[in-house]
Amino acid sequence: MWHNYHSVTSLEEAVQILAKEKEKARIVAGATDLILEIERNVRRGIETLIDITRVPNLDQIVLDEDEVIHLGPMVTHNHCVASKLLHERAFPLVAAAWEVGAPQIRNRGTVAGNLITASPANDTIPPLMALDAKVTLLSARGERVVPLREFYKGVRQTVMEADELMVDISFPAMRANQRGTFIKLGLRKAQAISVVNAAVLLTFAEDDSKPVAERRIERAAITLGAVTPIICHAEQAEQALVGKTLSEEVIEEVSRLAQQSAHPIDDVRSSADYRYEMVRVCVARCLRQIAQGVETQAVPSDPVLLWGKDYDGHAPAFDHSVQHQRQDEIVTTVNGKEYRVRGASHKTLLRFIREDIGLTGTKEGCAEGECGACTVFLDGMAVMSCLVPAPRAHGAEIVTIEGLAQGEQLHPVQRTFIEEGAVQCGYCTPGFLMSAAKLLEEKPHPSREDVQWAISGNLCRCTGYYSIVRAIEKAAQLVHE
């Protein structure tokens, strides 16, 4: 694991460390991919992590005077899902962000990190490429802007140099005569890597007196994910849409043409033949949704974030930089009690909580962010603690399953889990309880769909979901009695 951990207070400080350490250093924003890459030896020789989560104002989503949207390097997927601006002016990105992982992953994972990981199956790359995005890279040598279409060199390969930091993602805001969406095909509704995904952005003639399906298309962007080494435009299909309307015949023709840009492979998630056929299906679904004007129904208007009522989407800033080496002290507050721990700076937050704080209610089920058994609250939001570096706990407020009850008084979800028999083997239970408690804090009157989305990042291997859902719904009623 890493030896040095820097919590910086400015981007300038971050690039200075990168300039010195180069290949031996990595930036920590969400770290949801980075932790796994280090533990699996995909990223070798990493000695220094540079945490930028405490730098203020890096999680901003703004529209400038030129009608260009800017995303800071700390903008998470849930920031996108929660953004009214993006819902109105960049919906394909919102639809893609909503498909990433589960609420706990979306609370940490950043859009910049998703782009840098450079997997052809990553969800936010196709919509941003369709939106003609650019990325700004900063180093001690200066700043450069790279169009996203020129950013990738191959599978998990980009043009970024070892001393560069992505500081901005920008793209033109969608205009009134533009419509777009994103569709992902995975093996399940949450926590799934794309088998195929597609983004579509259409520019129509300015005349808005006609229904969308009858308006002439002036320009089209269709981008495909998980079917080529680098996410690509379906150029023949794009050209075939120009001058046409979204009739069923055109949709069928364009969807078949989109297949010509796909060169899928066989892997554990799908055969190449299936992927090839699903390109046609996904593009057709995108076009039909736009034609029918229903594309925005893919994302709830009030989505579950697991932010609760107090978290405002911003991590608490530091007033000075902090460096942690293995024996340096981590000072943190867990369940309202201050702890001072040495010798844990090389660990994950999950191991820190269990091994050094001694609170073993938080479970390790997969250590890959797949099962949700390790869910805790970090500065107010629900996260997978197995994917958070332990030094992030320095100066933070953490709540674990042991902190849900008030003395001898159980939290309502703890009571109803017992009453409804929602506790079976019990291993996954702490994670479910944490997600449920944060949901009820955020939405005192959740719908059945809200409950299902809230626990989409938690796996029950005993298949006890019906009793779990009933218990959460019953807890919501108890809160208001």
C-alpha atoms as one frame of an Amber mdcrd trajectory, in Angstrom:
protein
   0.000   0.000   0.000   0.969   3.670   0.002   3.545   5.179   2.383   2.707
   8.910   2.254  -0.738  10.505   2.306  -1.098  14.242   1.688  -4.380  16.034
   2.420  -3.775  19.259   0.517  -5.627  22.568   0.601  -4.887  23.782  -2.936
  -4.434  22.414  -6.436  -1.097  24.185  -6.652   0.196  22.117  -3.753  -1.137
  18.942  -5.385   0.650  19.553  -8.706   3.888  20.389  -6.921   3.814  16.986
  -5.208   2.924  15.329  -8.530   5.854  17.101 -10.197   8.182  15.584  -7.620
   6.694  12.086  -7.302   5.324  11.543 -10.863   4.548   7.820 -11.447   4.861
   7.093  -7.728   1.897   9.321  -6.860  -1.841   9.250  -7.505  -4.636  11.713
  -6.823  -7.390  10.744  -4.372 -10.798  12.182  -5.187 -13.270   9.330  -4.785
 -10.656   6.529  -4.824 -13.389   3.993  -5.651 -11.282   2.660  -8.534  -7.860
   3.556  -7.163  -8.122   1.507  -3.957  -9.011  -1.615  -5.944  -6.260  -1.009
  -8.493  -3.660  -0.727  -5.733  -4.897  -3.769  -3.827  -5.024  -5.863  -7.018
  -1.538  -4.707  -8.072  -2.935  -3.111 -11.216  -1.218   0.101 -10.084   2.215
  -0.825  -8.813   4.860   1.319  -7.202   2.385   3.833  -5.759   4.029   5.356
  -2.703   2.163   8.666  -2.349  -1.533   9.539  -2.386  -2.606  13.166  -2.763
  -6.079  13.793  -1.343  -7.844  16.802  -2.895 -11.190  16.244  -1.161 -10.441
  19.009   1.387  -9.741  21.678  -1.250 -12.764  24.011  -1.307 -14.948  24.641
  -4.370 -13.741  21.692  -6.459 -17.214  20.147  -6.441 -18.896  23.017  -8.276
 -21.143  22.631 -11.333 -21.464  26.006 -13.050 -22.769  27.537 -16.256 -20.574
  30.337 -17.589 -21.522  33.379 -19.674 -20.785  31.470 -22.881 -23.371  28.798
 -22.040 -20.632  26.287 -21.228 -21.031  23.954 -18.245 -18.001  23.279 -16.058
 -17.564  20.349 -13.666 -14.860  20.573 -11.026 -12.583  17.603 -10.298 -14.495
  16.729  -7.118 -17.935  16.597  -8.769 -19.322  13.178  -7.888 -21.915  11.152
  -9.737 -24.460  12.043  -7.073 -23.641  15.737  -7.518 -24.676  15.255 -11.152
 -27.830  13.363 -10.209 -28.782  16.130  -7.758 -28.024  19.022 -10.133 -31.052
  20.864 -11.493 -28.798  22.558 -14.055 -27.633  19.232 -15.457 -31.154  17.816
 -15.503 -32.205  20.744 -17.679 -29.087  21.317 -19.801 -27.118  18.022 -19.843
 -29.574  15.215 -19.217 -27.538  12.414 -20.908 -24.838  12.924 -18.276 -27.394
  12.765 -15.459 -28.829   9.532 -16.871 -25.333   8.018 -17.026 -24.373   9.190
 -13.524 -27.568   7.629 -12.162 -26.468   4.267 -13.604 -23.080   4.256 -11.859
 -22.770   1.743  -9.020 -25.136   2.460  -6.141 -25.765   5.489  -3.883 -22.702
   4.842  -1.681 -20.444   4.580  -4.750 -21.988   7.656  -6.380 -21.313   9.602
  -3.184 -17.551   9.102  -3.548 -16.878   8.324  -7.202 -16.121  11.408  -9.317
 -16.813  12.078 -12.975 -13.169  13.058 -13.470 -12.073   9.754 -11.980 -14.457
   7.873 -14.262 -12.921   9.579 -17.295  -9.351   8.958 -16.137  -9.915   5.257
 -15.423 -10.542   5.006 -19.177 -12.444   1.756 -19.262 -14.480   1.407 -22.476
 -17.369   0.288 -20.250 -17.379   3.447 -18.105 -20.750   5.147 -18.119 -20.034
   8.887 -18.141 -17.635   8.881 -21.112 -20.243   8.305 -23.881 -22.567  11.186
 -22.873 -19.666  13.578 -22.348 -18.206  12.608 -25.708 -21.609  13.155 -27.330
 -21.762  16.563 -25.610 -18.357  17.412 -27.155 -16.637  17.755 -23.789 -13.104
  18.962 -23.160 -10.866  18.326 -20.159  -8.344  20.715 -18.649  -5.096  19.197
 -17.353  -2.899  21.079 -14.908   0.744  20.461 -14.012   3.618  22.498 -12.639
   4.557  23.044 -16.284   1.270  24.748 -17.098  -2.234  23.997 -18.288  -3.586
  22.346 -21.442  -7.071  21.629 -22.786  -7.753  18.321 -24.532 -10.983  17.405
 -26.387 -12.384  14.229 -24.854 -12.388  12.572 -28.289  -8.582  12.919 -28.274
  -8.062  11.979 -24.634  -7.965   8.183 -25.024  -5.193   6.079 -26.551  -6.530
   2.609 -25.729  -8.083   0.491 -23.005  -7.287   2.282 -19.713  -4.829   4.523
 -21.537  -5.042   8.312 -21.811  -2.823  11.182 -22.923  -2.391  12.372 -19.315
   1.184  12.681 -18.104   2.161  11.376 -14.672   2.469  14.908 -13.285  -0.926
  16.149 -14.521  -4.174  16.661 -12.640  -7.601  16.979 -14.294  -9.028  20.246
 -12.987 -12.035  20.884 -15.233 -14.522  19.138 -17.521 -16.402  21.496 -19.831
 -19.027  21.157 -22.557 -21.684  23.296 -24.245 -24.978  23.294 -22.380 -27.820
  21.711 -24.341 -30.012  24.245 -26.095 -33.805  24.316 -26.312 -33.718  22.569
 -29.704 -31.601  19.665 -28.446 -32.668  16.377 -26.917 -30.528  13.575 -25.589
 -30.369  10.522 -23.402 -28.267   7.566 -22.294 -29.117   3.881 -21.988 -27.112
   1.203 -20.234 -27.508  -2.538 -20.498 -26.081  -4.366 -17.485 -26.583  -7.725
 -15.835 -28.602  -6.071 -13.057 -30.146  -2.676 -12.331 -27.423  -1.482  -9.937
 -23.776  -2.230  -9.208 -23.325  -3.461 -12.791 -20.616  -2.855 -15.361 -22.040
  -2.034 -18.778 -22.491  -4.852 -21.265 -23.361  -2.132 -23.789 -24.194   1.530
 -23.346 -25.160   4.278 -25.739 -25.628   8.052 -25.624 -27.586  10.058 -28.183
 -27.704  13.842 -28.619 -29.885  15.311 -31.383 -30.101  18.894 -32.598 -33.442
  19.695 -34.241 -34.543  22.499 -36.530 -35.526  25.559 -34.532 -39.236  25.229
 -35.424 -40.741  23.829 -32.230 -44.377  23.929 -33.347 -44.227  20.255 -34.350
 -43.883  17.221 -32.085 -40.291  16.105 -31.612 -40.771  13.019 -33.781 -41.791
  15.211 -36.724 -38.994  17.769 -36.492 -36.049  17.647 -38.876 -32.687  16.700
 -37.352 -29.821  19.066 -38.140 -27.029  17.299 -36.268 -26.634  14.028 -34.387
 -24.152  12.468 -31.991 -24.332   8.758 -31.178 -21.616   7.310 -28.944 -21.174
   3.676 -27.953 -19.557   2.139 -24.879 -18.248  -1.360 -24.076 -18.126  -2.413
 -27.735 -14.796  -0.948 -28.872 -11.395  -0.463 -27.161 -12.073   3.287 -27.071
 -15.580   4.712 -26.760 -16.504   5.836 -30.252 -18.967   7.751 -32.390 -21.271
   5.755 -34.663 -20.472   8.052 -37.579 -22.551   6.354 -40.279 -25.591   6.395
 -38.055 -25.017  10.055 -37.155 -24.806  11.056 -40.801 -27.928   9.056 -41.667
 -30.004  11.066 -39.177 -29.198  14.485 -40.651 -32.166  15.885 -42.505 -34.488
  13.128 -41.299 -37.246  12.882 -38.721 -37.595  10.219 -36.073 -39.966   7.918
 -37.928 -39.921   4.245 -37.020 -38.300   3.442 -40.354 -35.485   5.917 -39.726
 -34.973   4.624 -36.183 -34.625   1.046 -37.456 -32.213   2.042 -40.217 -30.040
   4.206 -37.969 -29.926   1.563 -35.234 -28.641  -1.010 -37.714 -26.052   1.443
 -39.026 -24.845   2.050 -35.472 -23.830  -1.606 -35.315 -21.228  -1.003 -38.000
 -19.145   1.028 -35.537 -19.126  -1.750 -32.938 -16.342  -4.319 -32.654 -17.309
  -6.157 -29.464 -15.473  -8.966 -27.712 -16.485 -12.073 -25.784 -15.937 -11.799
 -22.042 -17.465 -12.929 -18.752 -20.375 -10.501 -19.076 -21.451 -11.187 -22.642
 -20.718 -12.758 -25.982 -19.637 -10.527 -28.844 -22.728 -11.520 -30.849 -25.059
 -10.474 -28.047 -23.292  -7.145 -27.635 -23.506  -6.522 -31.380 -27.256  -7.059
 -31.371 -27.724  -4.972 -28.219 -26.047  -1.982 -29.884 -28.994  -1.905 -32.267
 -31.476  -2.326 -29.414 -29.948   0.344 -27.165 -29.632   2.965 -29.912 -33.205
   2.279 -31.016 -34.439   2.693 -27.440 -32.616   6.013 -27.110 -34.140   7.321
 -30.321 -37.647   6.114 -29.448 -37.489   7.724 -26.009 -36.509  11.034 -27.589
 -39.217  10.716 -30.257 -41.830  10.078 -27.575 -40.496  12.820 -25.300 -40.085
  10.445 -22.358 -36.296  10.292 -22.052 -36.125  12.205 -18.758 -38.355   9.648
 -17.051 -35.283   7.420 -16.743 -34.127   9.358 -13.654 -36.388  10.143 -10.672
 -37.119  13.832 -10.183 -36.230  13.474  -6.489 -33.586  10.738  -6.514 -32.270
   8.892  -3.476 -28.779  10.179  -2.620 -28.209   8.867   0.922 -27.091  12.347
   1.940 -29.524  12.674   4.824 -30.844  16.045   5.949 -27.622  17.774   7.018
 -25.083  16.932   4.303 -25.010  19.682   1.671 -22.829  17.890  -0.863 -19.559
  19.509   0.252 -16.744  17.912   2.251 -15.474  19.982   5.195 -12.372  21.927
   4.134  -9.052  22.016   5.986  -7.382  25.309   6.841  -3.934  23.723   6.515
  -2.388  20.751   4.741  -1.817  17.491   6.597   0.645  14.725   5.783   0.255
  11.204   7.100   2.948   8.590   7.089   2.358   5.200   8.675   3.043   6.261
  12.273   1.384   9.682  12.065  -1.709  10.251  14.156  -5.211  10.131  12.683
  -7.577  12.172  14.822 -11.219  11.455  14.121 -14.659  11.345  15.707 -16.572
   8.059  15.550 -20.093   7.868  16.969 -19.508  11.114  18.827 -16.256  10.016
  20.489 -12.793  11.288  19.574 -10.113   8.753  18.708  -6.389   9.263  18.157
  -4.768   6.402  16.266  -1.234   5.800  15.018  -0.031   3.160  12.574  -3.168
   3.022  10.430  -2.457   5.523   7.643  -1.807   2.767   5.103  -5.194   1.086
   5.611  -8.708   1.450   4.299 -11.341   3.104   6.453 -13.017  -0.287   6.920
  -9.886  -1.850   8.402  -9.242   1.284  10.467 -12.712   1.096  12.027 -12.519
  -2.623  12.756  -8.855  -3.116  13.677  -7.891   0.185  15.290 -11.136   1.605
  16.661 -12.391  -1.865  17.583 -15.911  -1.451  16.207 -16.616  -4.727  14.406
 -20.252  -4.150  13.511 -19.166  -2.792  10.135 -18.556  -5.918   8.038 -16.218
  -6.819   5.205 -18.231  -8.765   2.662 -16.341  -8.232  -0.576 -13.805  -5.405
  -0.016 -14.651  -4.266  -3.554 -17.614  -1.930  -3.018 -20.067  -4.546  -4.280
 -21.996  -5.735  -1.221 -22.569  -2.682   0.993 -21.875  -4.551   4.250 -19.256
  -1.941   5.136 -21.550   1.088   4.765 -20.866   3.923   7.208 -21.619   7.650
   7.307 -18.640   9.863   6.467 -19.252  13.544   7.200 -22.970  12.914   6.806
 -23.185  10.795   3.656 -23.318   7.024   3.224 -20.144   5.494   1.743 -18.513
   2.090   1.269 -15.744   2.200   3.874 -13.717  -0.487   2.057 -13.028   2.036
  -0.727 -12.014   5.003   1.451  -8.395   5.519   2.573  -8.134   5.628   6.366
  -6.412   9.071   6.477  -9.631  10.559   5.044 -11.005   9.990   8.557  -8.649
  12.674   9.921 -10.820  15.569  11.070 -13.964  13.768   9.920 -17.212  12.751
  11.612 -18.000   9.050  11.192 -21.036   7.061  12.250 -21.048   3.256  12.273
 -23.806   0.754  13.029 -22.870   1.002  16.715 -23.883   4.672  16.622 -27.446
   4.232  15.332 -29.069   3.499  18.677 -29.583   6.223  21.281 -28.367   4.540
  24.453 -30.692   1.600  25.056 -33.220   2.945  22.553 -32.908   1.185  19.204
 -33.245   3.124  15.986 -36.670   2.509  14.355 -35.102   0.477  11.542 -33.327
  -1.731  14.069 -36.630  -2.395  15.836 -38.553  -3.186  12.674 -35.810  -5.429
  11.264 -36.300  -7.595  14.352 -40.096  -7.444  14.209 -40.300  -8.281  10.495
 -37.680 -11.037  10.561 -35.406  -9.035   8.260 -32.349 -10.353  10.109 -31.386
 -13.756   8.751 -27.717 -14.755   8.842 -27.171 -11.129   9.905 -23.919 -10.518
   8.064 -25.340  -7.939   5.649 -27.665  -6.409   8.242 -25.411  -3.550   9.447
 -25.055  -2.209   5.904 -28.783  -2.414   5.237 -29.546  -0.647   8.504 -27.140
   2.181   7.693 -28.629   2.697   4.225 -32.169   2.537   5.595 -31.454   4.992
   8.402 -29.915   7.507   6.018 -32.889   7.114   3.650 -35.381   7.894   6.414
 -33.320  10.896   7.429 -33.360  12.102   3.824 -36.926  11.076   2.940 -39.223
  10.615   5.936 -41.996   9.356   3.621 -40.161   7.141   1.112 -41.963   5.352
  -1.675 -41.418   1.648  -2.327 -39.160   2.648  -5.226 -37.163   4.960  -2.937
 -36.601   2.075  -0.529 -35.442  -0.196  -3.332 -33.008   2.407  -4.686 -31.672
   3.137  -1.203 -30.652  -0.490  -0.675 -29.530  -1.113  -4.268 -25.921  -1.089
  -3.066 -26.551  -3.715  -0.373 -26.569  -7.445  -1.087 -28.484 -10.020   0.968
 -27.235 -13.485   0.104 -30.067 -15.063   2.114 -32.560 -13.474  -0.347 -34.404
 -11.676   2.429 -35.305  -8.565   0.447 -39.087  -8.746   0.945 -38.800  -8.655
   4.726 -36.103  -5.985   4.528 -38.286  -3.716   2.401 -41.259  -4.284   4.727
 -39.105  -3.441   7.740 -37.922  -0.156   6.224 -41.462   0.843   5.252 -42.678
   0.022   8.758 -39.821   2.059  10.254 -40.915   5.045   8.180 -44.343   4.799
   9.790 -42.844   4.551  13.294 -40.815   7.721  12.765 -44.049   9.703  12.457
 -46.030   8.117  15.281
